[in-house]
Amino acid sequence: VQLQAFGGGLVQAGGSLRLSCAASGRTFSSYVMGWFRQAPGKERECVSSISRSGGMTYYADSVKGRFTISRDSAKKTVYLQMNNPKPEDTAVYHCAASPRVLGGRALTKTEEYNYWGQGTEVTVSS
């Protein structure tokens, strides 16, 4: 599967932004999808993930209550709605896909994802 993320840009703190990740191929529904971010000088971290059905979601504590992940199988797209962003949310955001079985837990590690998009940059101004 090939992934293309877009929707990043400059946003003021307290505003909103929606990231999208479009997948190619016919098996989008076979993948767990995740959003990761990497700020300068920091390791890549999992922001959110969503199960194949959309019934299980994960959020990092730092974004819980502000960000919402969703997926649209018909459009083969996963979204990350960013509400009330903060300057510390500034990073390059990557979407990723994993064929792994969840086993009752969310996939949050970079090594658990096989496919990655190119990243879209988000800058939150104070």
Secondary structure, DSSP 8 states (H G I E B T S, - for coil): --EEEE--EEEETT-EEEEEEEE-SS-GGGSEEEEEEE-TTS--EEEEEE-SSS--EEE-TTTTTTEEEEEETTTTEEEEEEES--GGG-EEEEEEEE----TTS----GGG--EE---EEEEEE-
